[in-house]
């Protein structure tokens, strides 16, 4: 059975979102169709407001609605330590831990030849300039533990060598509650390399 054009268009638009295939888009479209009009307008308004008000912080390149962002503007955060992450959502994850109180720099992706993403497509030039002009004692490379994340970290480490006292990488290893038999070789390798004295 063929859908009405307006519904087909909504399904097509929803499939543009990451992780939304045709079946999920169809389910969402019909859910939206049967929602109260006020709820649908709230969703539409939220989308428009986000597009009109959210920008990249000119300092750290995190997403914000004020410039500089609240994290860069916080005088209680250490100006001696800089954490480099791939995406704005990574800042949220690290902040949730409550253990990091330094500055951030969001590079917006990772080096990935398969996706035609090179260093020039990321906020790496800005990172190097920021380290050169700042007074950072340590840069933490908190890219994802993937092939692309590792390649990006190694590339950045080479660029920053000699510009900062210490360059570190987030520890990798076994998750709490995980079992050894389900861990892949790379995770076990990192866990062994990053072991600490008891």
Backbone as a chain_set.jsonl record, in Angstrom:
{"seq": "XXXXXXXXXXXXXXXXXXXXXXXXXXXXXXXXXXXXXXXXXXXXXXXXXXXXXXXXXXXXXXXXXXXXXXXXXXXXXXXXXXXXXXXXXXXXXXXXXXXXXXXXXXXXXXXXXXXXXXXXXXXXXXXXXXXXXXXXXXXXXXXXXXXXXXXXXXXXXXXXXXXXXXXXXXXXXXXXXXXXXXXXXXXXXXXXXXXXXX", "coords": {"N": [[0.844, -1.186, 0.0], [0.521, 2.204, -0.802], [1.841, 5.109, 0.734], [0.416, 8.252, 1.79], [1.445, 11.296, 0.213], [2.468, 13.327, 1.974], [3.046, 11.864, 4.263], [4.919, 10.069, 3.226], [6.942, 11.888, 2.631], [7.615, 12.797, 5.214], [8.619, 10.407, 6.308], [10.82, 10.022, 4.61], [12.335, 12.301, 5.319], [12.888, 11.746, 8.01], [14.564, 9.524, 7.77], [16.958, 10.68, 7.245], [18.205, 11.134, 9.583], [20.791, 9.93, 11.765], [21.098, 6.43, 12.279], [18.452, 5.892, 11.849], [16.5, 3.917, 10.078], [14.44, 2.955, 7.203], [12.169, 1.484, 8.261], [12.081, 2.212, 11.0], [11.793, 4.957, 10.665], [9.28, 5.003, 9.475], [7.701, 4.016, 11.599], [8.108, 6.094, 13.468], [7.024, 8.245, 12.013], [4.291, 7.569, 11.864], [3.728, 7.539, 14.565], [4.109, 10.236, 15.209], [2.101, 11.315, 13.622], [-0.216, 10.554, 14.992], [0.006, 11.837, 17.383], [-0.951, 14.423, 19.755], [-1.655, 17.638, 18.354], [-0.453, 19.816, 19.646], [1.755, 18.667, 20.915], [3.281, 17.853, 18.724], [3.849, 20.334, 17.592], [5.447, 21.362, 19.647], [7.707, 19.725, 19.396], [8.529, 20.463, 16.802], [9.008, 23.206, 17.226], [11.111, 23.026, 19.097], [13.114, 21.916, 17.492], [13.545, 24.014, 15.659], [14.348, 26.11, 17.373], [16.745, 25.054, 18.398], [18.308, 24.97, 16.051], [18.445, 27.699, 15.511], [19.649, 28.882, 17.745], [21.855, 27.475, 18.817], [25.345, 27.371, 18.797], [28.861, 26.994, 17.928], [31.228, 27.132, 20.511], [33.601, 29.722, 20.519], [36.027, 29.25, 21.713], [36.442, 26.545, 22.763], [34.981, 24.98, 21.015], [32.786, 23.468, 21.69], [29.245, 22.808, 21.79], [26.946, 25.461, 22.292], [24.776, 27.993, 23.773], [25.541, 30.416, 24.541], [28.308, 32.712, 24.334], [31.646, 33.075, 25.46], [31.266, 29.484, 26.014], [29.618, 28.053, 28.932], [31.395, 26.352, 30.296], [33.967, 27.175, 29.446], [33.889, 29.709, 30.444], [33.925, 29.397, 33.137], [35.526, 30.239, 35.984], [36.46, 28.627, 37.975], [37.464, 26.344, 36.904], [40.357, 24.444, 36.029], [43.051, 25.968, 34.33], [45.211, 24.707, 33.435], [45.067, 22.206, 32.42], [43.982, 20.358, 29.637], [41.44, 18.757, 27.938], [40.986, 16.776, 25.178], [38.417, 15.978, 23.013], [36.325, 14.036, 20.774], [33.624, 14.659, 20.049], [30.845, 16.891, 20.927], [29.064, 15.494, 22.602], [30.76, 13.87, 24.023], [31.91, 15.537, 25.881], [29.792, 15.905, 27.627], [29.587, 13.3, 28.671], [32.062, 13.02, 30.04], [31.854, 15.126, 31.87], [29.729, 14.187, 33.372], [30.953, 12.29, 34.942], [32.109, 13.75, 36.961], [34.745, 14.041, 37.673], [36.619, 15.494, 36.25], [38.043, 18.682, 35.97], [39.068, 20.562, 34.276], [39.854, 22.271, 31.189], [38.213, 22.002, 27.961], [38.518, 20.753, 24.559], [36.937, 20.423, 21.59], [37.165, 18.453, 18.793], [35.498, 17.682, 16.753], [35.061, 15.113, 15.416], [36.953, 12.371, 13.94], [40.04, 11.361, 12.454], [39.523, 9.801, 9.438], [40.009, 8.049, 6.733], [38.242, 6.446, 5.277], [35.836, 7.774, 5.458], [36.399, 10.08, 4.2], [37.568, 11.992, 5.901], [39.865, 14.114, 6.948], [42.734, 15.51, 8.758], [42.521, 18.245, 8.281], [39.825, 18.672, 8.231], [38.993, 18.759, 10.776], [39.004, 20.305, 14.075], [41.739, 20.707, 14.634], [43.901, 22.399, 13.968], [43.154, 24.685, 15.369], [43.317, 23.656, 17.926], [46.108, 23.21, 18.223], [47.018, 25.859, 18.028], [45.748, 26.918, 20.279], [47.019, 25.524, 22.368], [49.634, 26.395, 21.998], [49.342, 29.118, 22.558], [48.315, 29.081, 25.089], [48.642, 28.184, 28.614], [48.975, 25.533, 29.272], [49.668, 22.585, 31.14], [49.214, 19.951, 30.801], [47.844, 17.842, 28.289], [45.086, 15.924, 27.696], [44.31, 13.245, 25.718], [41.356, 12.29, 24.722], [40.059, 10.742, 22.789], [37.925, 8.417, 21.027], [38.22, 4.858, 21.714], [38.879, 3.582, 19.169], [39.983, 2.507, 15.897], [40.141, 4.807, 14.31], [40.028, 6.783, 16.303], [42.376, 6.223, 17.729], [44.307, 6.696, 15.741], [43.888, 9.418, 15.34], [44.566, 10.446, 17.87], [47.312, 9.782, 17.949], [48.252, 11.342, 15.841], [47.665, 13.959, 16.753], [49.227, 13.96, 19.087], [51.811, 13.892, 18.01], [51.859, 16.427, 16.792], [51.692, 18.098, 19.017], [53.895, 17.547, 20.511], [56.527, 18.678, 22.498], [55.333, 21.119, 22.844], [53.854, 21.151, 25.086], [54.067, 20.128, 28.502], [53.151, 17.551, 29.252], [51.563, 14.863, 27.648], [48.776, 12.91, 27.661], [46.805, 9.873, 27.514], [43.486, 8.718, 27.701], [42.839, 6.028, 29.917], [42.414, 2.676, 28.831], [40.438, -0.245, 28.963], [39.012, -2.983, 30.789], [35.509, -3.025, 31.348], [33.715, -2.201, 34.377], [32.186, -4.849, 35.965], [32.319, -6.397, 33.73], [33.218, -9.433, 31.926], [36.116, -11.437, 31.472], [36.09, -13.363, 29.411], [34.45, -12.283, 27.473], [35.724, -10.084, 26.531], [37.388, -8.35, 23.912], [40.465, -8.85, 22.005], [41.94, -6.447, 21.699], [40.946, -4.774, 23.734], [41.707, -6.276, 25.988], [44.457, -6.173, 25.627], [44.986, -3.397, 25.986], [44.128, -3.207, 28.632], [46.027, -4.754, 29.948], [48.37, -3.325, 29.352], [47.828, -0.915, 30.638], [47.84, -1.488, 33.319], [47.901, -1.098, 36.934], [49.75, -0.671, 40.03], [48.786, -2.553, 42.869]], "CA": [[0.0, 0.0, 0.0], [1.299, 3.428, -0.926], [1.526, 6.127, 1.729], [0.075, 9.594, 1.338], [2.687, 12.02, -0.065], [2.972, 14.031, 3.159], [3.627, 10.85, 5.148], [6.138, 9.612, 2.549], [7.954, 12.927, 2.793], [8.053, 12.76, 6.605], [9.457, 9.208, 6.444], [12.077, 10.327, 3.899], [13.095, 13.273, 6.12], [13.344, 11.084, 9.23], [15.668, 8.612, 7.46], [18.193, 11.464, 7.17], [18.807, 11.106, 10.914], [21.643, 8.746, 11.928], [20.52, 5.295, 12.98], [17.021, 5.754, 11.54], [16.248, 3.268, 8.795], [13.064, 3.149, 6.696], [11.123, 0.945, 9.15], [12.011, 3.072, 12.183], [11.236, 6.232, 10.201], [7.841, 4.801, 9.284], [7.094, 3.941, 12.937], [8.119, 7.449, 14.031], [6.081, 9.086, 11.254], [2.921, 7.271, 12.284], [3.605, 7.982, 15.97], [3.932, 11.697, 15.135], [0.793, 11.564, 13.016], [-1.295, 10.347, 15.958], [0.251, 12.632, 18.588], [-1.722, 15.665, 19.773], [-1.023, 18.689, 17.56], [0.386, 20.647, 20.518], [3.024, 17.952, 21.121], [4.033, 17.91, 17.461], [4.352, 21.713, 17.485], [6.548, 21.5, 20.605], [8.874, 19.089, 18.773], [8.944, 21.324, 15.684], [9.582, 24.438, 17.812], [12.396, 22.674, 19.698], [14.063, 21.764, 16.38], [13.849, 25.339, 15.115], [15.109, 26.851, 18.386], [18.103, 24.489, 18.417], [19.018, 25.431, 14.849], [18.619, 29.158, 15.53], [20.359, 29.414, 18.914], [23.053, 26.726, 19.205], [26.541, 27.67, 18.001], [30.094, 26.446, 18.498], [31.992, 28.052, 21.36], [34.798, 30.133, 19.782], [37.228, 28.842, 22.44], [36.61, 25.086, 22.835], [34.199, 24.394, 19.923], [31.644, 22.722, 22.192], [27.991, 23.462, 21.422], [26.512, 26.359, 23.355], [23.847, 29.059, 23.394], [26.198, 31.657, 24.961], [29.732, 32.668, 23.989], [32.051, 31.674, 25.382], [30.352, 28.55, 26.688], [29.653, 28.082, 30.402], [32.588, 25.66, 30.776], [35.124, 28.05, 29.202], [33.698, 30.921, 31.242], [33.958, 29.022, 34.55], [36.839, 30.573, 36.548], [36.858, 27.58, 38.915], [38.071, 25.227, 36.173], [41.805, 24.575, 35.875], [43.529, 26.424, 33.028], [46.474, 24.011, 33.191], [44.825, 20.886, 31.842], [43.068, 20.437, 28.488], [40.948, 17.442, 27.511], [40.582, 16.795, 23.769], [37.398, 14.965, 22.721], [35.873, 14.027, 19.385], [32.298, 15.239, 19.836], [30.249, 17.564, 22.085], [28.443, 14.528, 23.527], [31.824, 13.326, 24.87], [32.055, 16.488, 26.997], [28.711, 15.577, 28.56], [29.949, 12.045, 29.341], [33.148, 13.26, 30.997], [31.31, 15.978, 32.929], [28.869, 13.351, 34.214], [31.796, 11.568, 35.9], [32.417, 14.66, 38.058], [36.156, 13.888, 38.032], [37.5, 16.365, 35.459], [37.721, 20.078, 36.24], [39.914, 21.389, 33.426], [39.271, 22.834, 29.977], [37.933, 21.049, 26.875], [38.639, 21.16, 23.164], [36.172, 19.469, 20.78], [37.698, 18.493, 17.423], [34.373, 17.38, 15.851], [35.261, 13.935, 14.587], [38.236, 11.676, 14.002], [40.636, 11.132, 11.133], [38.951, 8.581, 8.877], [40.089, 8.05, 5.272], [37.049, 5.792, 4.715], [34.763, 8.761, 5.417], [37.011, 11.299, 3.642], [37.759, 12.94, 7.001], [41.281, 14.297, 7.226], [43.022, 16.46, 9.839], [42.074, 19.59, 7.909], [38.377, 18.739, 8.426], [38.754, 18.78, 12.214], [39.451, 21.52, 14.781], [43.084, 20.405, 15.13], [44.716, 23.636, 13.861], [42.74, 25.531, 16.486], [43.855, 23.017, 19.128], [47.545, 23.498, 18.292], [47.139, 27.293, 18.337], [45.316, 27.119, 21.666], [48.076, 24.999, 23.243], [50.782, 27.295, 21.861], [49.041, 30.412, 23.184], [47.87, 28.887, 26.466], [49.629, 27.84, 29.631], [48.585, 24.181, 29.679], [50.731, 21.684, 31.592], [48.873, 18.609, 30.323], [46.758, 17.643, 27.333], [44.546, 14.561, 27.737], [43.684, 12.855, 24.459], [40.211, 11.457, 25.106], [39.327, 10.288, 21.607], [37.339, 7.09, 21.217], [39.167, 3.752, 21.568], [38.655, 2.928, 17.879], [41.131, 2.689, 15.007], [40.161, 6.221, 13.941], [40.364, 7.547, 17.504], [43.803, 6.008, 18.019], [45.081, 7.403, 14.71], [43.733, 10.844, 15.617], [45.369, 10.742, 19.057], [48.735, 9.732, 17.592], [48.512, 12.509, 14.991], [47.665, 15.14, 17.626], [50.384, 13.857, 19.986], [52.996, 14.315, 17.235], [51.79, 17.879, 16.594], [51.839, 18.816, 20.292], [55.155, 17.183, 21.178], [57.399, 19.817, 22.748], [54.534, 22.335, 23.081], [53.205, 20.985, 26.39], [54.883, 19.243, 29.346], [52.651, 16.182, 29.364], [50.452, 14.448, 26.79], [48.299, 11.627, 28.169], [45.683, 9.242, 26.815], [42.578, 8.062, 28.642], [43.1, 4.597, 30.091], [41.462, 1.763, 28.203], [40.482, -1.544, 29.626], [37.801, -3.752, 31.01], [34.467, -2.301, 32.075], [33.299, -2.75, 35.669], [31.097, -5.815, 35.775], [32.553, -7.192, 32.525], [33.885, -10.714, 32.115], [37.258, -11.585, 30.584], [35.815, -14.186, 28.236], [33.739, -11.505, 26.461], [36.552, -8.95, 26.116], [38.155, -8.582, 22.686], [41.918, -8.834, 22.184], [42.44, -5.078, 21.83], [40.581, -4.312, 25.076], [42.583, -6.972, 26.933], [45.808, -5.634, 25.428], [45.024, -2.093, 26.667], [43.983, -3.438, 30.064], [47.315, -5.226, 30.433], [49.335, -2.224, 29.257], [47.47, 0.156, 31.566], [47.676, -1.994, 34.683], [48.472, -0.274, 38.005], [50.099, -1.395, 41.249], [47.674, -2.749, 43.783]], "C": [[0.887, 1.246, 0.0], [0.858, 4.437, 0.109], [1.104, 7.416, 1.057], [1.377, 10.374, 1.198], [3.278, 12.715, 1.153], [3.637, 13.056, 4.123], [4.923, 10.325, 4.536], [7.272, 10.618, 2.736], [8.502, 12.934, 4.217], [8.978, 11.568, 6.836], [10.819, 9.454, 5.804], [12.944, 11.28, 4.715], [13.664, 12.613, 7.379], [14.511, 10.133, 8.969], [16.994, 9.359, 7.298], [18.915, 11.498, 8.511], [19.643, 9.841, 11.07], [20.944, 7.661, 12.728], [19.036, 5.081, 12.717], [16.871, 5.178, 10.128], [14.799, 3.48, 8.375], [11.968, 2.648, 7.637], [10.962, 1.805, 10.403], [11.397, 4.415, 11.813], [9.727, 6.118, 10.016], [7.12, 4.746, 10.633], [7.011, 5.328, 13.561], [7.098, 8.346, 13.337], [4.645, 8.832, 11.704], [2.689, 7.648, 13.744], [3.338, 9.492, 16.0], [2.543, 12.042, 14.616], [-0.339, 11.464, 14.03], [-1.057, 11.049, 17.294], [-0.67, 13.851, 18.578], [-0.947, 16.757, 19.03], [-0.083, 19.555, 18.402], [1.747, 19.987, 20.751], [3.899, 18.004, 19.882], [4.615, 19.311, 17.272], [5.514, 21.962, 18.454], [7.831, 20.886, 20.044], [9.416, 19.972, 17.653], [9.601, 22.606, 16.204], [10.961, 24.164, 18.403], [13.47, 22.52, 18.614], [14.488, 23.126, 15.83], [14.699, 26.145, 16.089], [16.555, 26.358, 18.443], [18.902, 25.004, 17.223], [19.313, 26.924, 14.903], [19.514, 29.646, 16.659], [21.668, 28.712, 19.259], [24.186, 27.01, 18.225], [27.738, 26.949, 18.628], [30.764, 27.519, 19.336], [33.262, 28.432, 20.602], [36.106, 29.717, 20.463], [37.442, 27.331, 22.331], [35.877, 24.314, 21.737], [33.142, 23.406, 20.395], [30.384, 23.464, 21.734], [27.477, 24.274, 22.598], [25.453, 27.326, 22.84], [24.346, 30.406, 23.909], [27.679, 31.563, 24.577], [30.534, 33.573, 24.904], [31.101, 30.787, 26.17], [30.554, 28.608, 28.207], [30.909, 27.404, 30.952], [33.833, 26.521, 30.591], [35.074, 29.282, 30.102], [33.801, 30.665, 32.753], [35.363, 29.235, 35.118], [37.336, 29.526, 37.538], [37.497, 26.373, 38.234], [39.554, 25.495, 35.98], [42.156, 24.988, 34.444], [44.827, 25.72, 32.654], [46.304, 22.658, 32.527], [43.733, 20.976, 30.784], [42.711, 19.032, 28.037], [40.412, 17.554, 26.087], [39.614, 15.65, 23.521], [36.948, 15.086, 21.271], [34.591, 14.838, 19.183], [31.776, 15.944, 21.087], [29.622, 16.593, 23.087], [29.481, 13.901, 24.455], [32.08, 14.236, 26.072], [31.015, 16.159, 28.059], [29.056, 14.319, 29.349], [31.022, 12.273, 30.394], [32.655, 14.12, 32.156], [30.448, 15.179, 33.894], [29.678, 12.597, 35.266], [32.106, 12.425, 37.123], [33.875, 14.656, 38.459], [37.094, 14.824, 37.28], [37.072, 17.813, 35.661], [38.621, 21.023, 35.448], [39.131, 21.962, 32.258], [39.041, 21.718, 28.95], [38.309, 21.655, 25.531], [37.975, 20.063, 22.334], [36.672, 19.57, 19.338], [36.652, 18.14, 16.363], [34.683, 16.262, 14.868], [36.612, 13.297, 14.825], [38.743, 11.496, 12.58], [40.143, 9.783, 10.616], [38.982, 8.641, 7.355], [38.854, 7.438, 4.608], [35.881, 6.768, 4.578], [35.249, 10.101, 4.873], [37.175, 12.393, 4.694], [39.25, 12.996, 7.317], [41.48, 15.303, 8.342], [42.516, 17.865, 9.541], [40.563, 19.77, 8.084], [37.999, 18.849, 9.905], [39.287, 20.078, 12.818], [40.834, 21.307, 15.4], [43.998, 21.63, 15.042], [44.425, 24.55, 15.039], [43.279, 24.982, 17.813], [45.337, 23.363, 19.299], [47.763, 24.96, 18.664], [46.791, 27.561, 19.801], [46.382, 26.648, 22.654], [49.288, 25.928, 23.196], [50.567, 28.611, 22.601], [48.657, 30.286, 24.659], [49.015, 28.55, 27.398], [49.317, 26.448, 30.175], [49.817, 23.376, 30.073], [50.502, 20.269, 31.067], [47.739, 18.681, 29.316], [46.364, 16.175, 27.413], [43.88, 14.284, 26.4], [42.597, 11.842, 24.779], [39.375, 11.084, 23.89], [38.841, 8.864, 21.858], [38.385, 5.986, 21.019], [38.873, 2.922, 20.318], [39.913, 3.138, 17.043], [41.262, 4.166, 14.64], [40.56, 7.103, 15.125], [41.834, 7.428, 17.861], [44.669, 6.771, 17.019], [45.041, 8.909, 14.961], [44.582, 11.249, 16.814], [46.859, 10.756, 18.735], [49.124, 10.953, 16.755], [48.623, 13.78, 15.844], [48.89, 15.127, 18.547], [51.659, 14.294, 19.273], [53.022, 15.828, 17.066], [52.094, 18.648, 17.874], [53.15, 18.518, 21.018], [56.06, 18.409, 21.281], [56.652, 21.116, 23.024], [53.851, 22.315, 24.451], [54.015, 19.962, 27.186], [54.459, 17.783, 29.261], [51.492, 15.954, 28.411], [50.049, 13.061, 27.257], [47.126, 11.135, 27.342], [44.787, 8.647, 27.879], [42.925, 6.587, 28.72], [42.011, 3.797, 29.381], [41.518, 0.452, 28.95], [39.12, -2.156, 29.781], [36.763, -2.938, 31.762], [34.159, -2.984, 33.404], [32.116, -3.68, 35.409], [31.268, -6.681, 34.54], [33.258, -8.498, 32.86], [34.969, -10.867, 31.066], [36.927, -12.341, 29.302], [35.109, -13.4, 27.122], [34.55, -10.316, 25.939], [37.311, -9.303, 24.836], [39.648, -8.422, 22.973], [42.461, -7.434, 22.423], [42.142, -4.524, 23.23], [41.478, -4.968, 26.124], [44.01, -6.453, 26.841], [45.96, -4.303, 26.151], [44.944, -2.269, 28.181], [45.31, -3.904, 30.665], [48.356, -4.117, 30.427], [49.077, -1.149, 30.314], [47.321, -0.303, 33.0], [48.411, -1.106, 35.691], [48.843, -1.157, 39.184], [48.898, -1.46, 42.168], [48.065, -2.193, 45.138]], "O": [[1.88, 1.315, 0.724], [-0.336, 4.614, 0.348], [1.405, 7.642, -0.115], [2.315, 10.155, 1.964], [4.494, 12.687, 1.337], [4.662, 13.372, 4.728], [5.916, 10.154, 5.243], [8.419, 10.237, 2.97], [9.71, 13.061, 4.416], [10.011, 11.705, 7.491], [11.852, 9.13, 6.39], [14.158, 11.091, 4.798], [14.798, 12.893, 7.767], [15.36, 9.947, 9.841], [18.047, 8.727, 7.221], [20.093, 11.848, 8.578], [19.257, 8.786, 10.568], [20.282, 7.937, 13.729], [18.427, 4.184, 13.299], [17.087, 5.865, 9.13], [14.021, 4.106, 9.095], [10.944, 3.313, 7.797], [9.841, 2.094, 10.821], [10.577, 4.952, 12.558], [8.984, 7.036, 10.362], [6.06, 5.349, 10.799], [5.978, 5.703, 14.115], [6.392, 9.115, 13.99], [3.875, 9.772, 11.901], [1.581, 8.032, 14.119], [2.458, 9.964, 16.721], [1.892, 12.957, 15.121], [-1.317, 12.206, 13.94], [-1.833, 10.873, 18.233], [-1.123, 14.273, 17.514], [0.283, 16.789, 19.078], [0.968, 19.979, 17.92], [2.772, 20.669, 20.783], [5.114, 18.177, 19.978], [5.757, 19.452, 16.837], [6.454, 22.686, 18.126], [8.913, 21.454, 20.194], [10.623, 20.201, 17.567], [10.629, 23.036, 15.681], [11.879, 24.967, 18.235], [14.608, 22.95, 18.804], [15.67, 23.351, 15.568], [15.664, 26.791, 15.681], [17.484, 27.162, 18.527], [20.048, 25.427, 17.376], [20.339, 27.366, 14.386], [20.092, 30.727, 16.549], [22.515, 29.299, 19.931], [24.026, 26.909, 17.008], [27.637, 26.373, 19.711], [30.858, 28.675, 18.922], [33.944, 27.547, 20.086], [37.175, 29.818, 19.861], [38.489, 26.881, 21.865], [36.124, 23.123, 21.549], [32.652, 22.596, 19.609], [30.461, 24.626, 21.334], [27.556, 23.845, 23.749], [25.256, 27.465, 21.633], [23.672, 31.423, 23.743], [28.237, 30.469, 24.504], [30.154, 34.725, 25.113], [30.239, 31.275, 26.901], [31.547, 29.152, 28.692], [31.436, 27.837, 31.977], [34.671, 26.59, 31.49], [36.113, 29.827, 30.474], [33.769, 31.603, 33.549], [36.288, 28.498, 34.776], [38.511, 29.533, 37.905], [38.012, 25.48, 38.906], [39.962, 26.641, 35.791], [41.632, 24.435, 33.477], [45.475, 26.088, 31.674], [47.282, 22.033, 32.118], [42.69, 21.592, 31.005], [43.595, 18.213, 27.784], [39.496, 18.332, 25.821], [39.935, 14.491, 23.781], [37.165, 16.11, 20.625], [34.496, 15.62, 18.238], [32.212, 15.631, 22.195], [29.649, 16.846, 24.291], [29.141, 13.448, 25.548], [32.428, 13.76, 27.152], [31.322, 16.138, 29.251], [28.843, 14.27, 30.56], [30.909, 11.777, 31.515], [33.008, 13.864, 33.307], [30.433, 15.454, 35.094], [29.172, 12.296, 36.347], [32.341, 11.892, 38.207], [34.22, 15.221, 39.497], [38.264, 14.934, 37.647], [35.891, 18.141, 35.542], [38.905, 22.139, 35.885], [37.912, 22.12, 32.323], [39.607, 20.631, 29.063], [38.407, 22.872, 25.374], [38.4, 18.908, 22.371], [36.613, 20.639, 18.73], [36.921, 18.294, 15.172], [34.581, 16.435, 13.654], [37.322, 13.63, 15.774], [37.965, 11.481, 11.626], [40.321, 8.754, 11.267], [38.084, 9.218, 6.742], [38.461, 7.85, 3.516], [35.037, 6.615, 3.695], [34.598, 11.129, 5.058], [36.951, 13.572, 4.417], [39.82, 12.059, 7.875], [40.514, 15.89, 8.828], [42.126, 18.593, 10.454], [40.074, 20.9, 8.086], [36.827, 19.011, 10.242], [39.951, 20.857, 12.133], [41.07, 21.68, 16.549], [44.789, 21.871, 15.954], [45.339, 25.121, 15.635], [43.649, 25.744, 18.707], [45.768, 23.758, 20.382], [48.595, 25.268, 19.517], [47.466, 28.34, 20.474], [46.621, 27.306, 23.667], [49.897, 26.215, 24.227], [51.496, 29.153, 23.199], [48.673, 31.275, 25.393], [50.188, 28.619, 27.031], [49.385, 26.212, 31.381], [50.866, 23.464, 29.435], [51.441, 19.49, 30.906], [46.803, 19.467, 29.461], [47.197, 15.289, 27.222], [42.977, 15.017, 25.995], [42.881, 10.68, 25.072], [38.145, 11.104, 23.94], [39.294, 8.195, 22.787], [39.327, 6.157, 20.245], [38.648, 1.714, 20.401], [40.811, 3.876, 17.449], [42.363, 4.716, 14.656], [41.332, 8.049, 14.972], [42.467, 8.409, 18.25], [45.646, 7.416, 17.4], [46.053, 9.593, 14.809], [45.247, 12.285, 16.779], [47.588, 11.637, 19.192], [50.197, 11.526, 16.943], [49.552, 14.571, 15.68], [49.517, 16.165, 18.761], [52.493, 14.986, 19.857], [54.079, 16.449, 17.181], [52.686, 19.726, 17.827], [53.475, 19.159, 22.017], [56.324, 19.088, 20.29], [57.27, 22.113, 23.398], [53.337, 23.333, 24.914], [54.583, 19.034, 26.61], [55.301, 16.886, 29.205], [50.55, 16.746, 28.365], [50.864, 12.138, 27.255], [46.533, 11.886, 26.569], [45.285, 8.117, 28.872], [43.265, 5.967, 27.713], [40.847, 4.196, 29.342], [42.554, 0.092, 29.509], [38.198, -1.886, 29.012], [37.099, -2.234, 32.714], [34.322, -4.197, 33.54], [31.168, -3.319, 34.711], [30.476, -7.593, 34.307], [33.825, -8.65, 33.942], [34.785, -10.481, 29.911], [37.427, -12.0, 28.23], [35.159, -13.799, 25.959], [34.119, -9.624, 25.018], [37.814, -10.418, 24.694], [40.045, -7.93, 24.029], [43.346, -7.247, 23.258], [42.997, -3.878, 23.836], [41.955, -4.3, 27.042], [44.692, -6.309, 27.856], [46.949, -4.091, 26.852], [45.617, -1.559, 28.927], [45.672, -3.494, 31.768], [49.131, -3.978, 31.373], [50.02, -0.544, 30.824], [46.741, 0.409, 33.821], [49.401, -0.453, 35.361], [48.317, -2.261, 39.328], [48.095, -0.529, 42.23], [47.274, -2.248, 46.079]]}, "num_chains": 1, "name": "protein.A"}
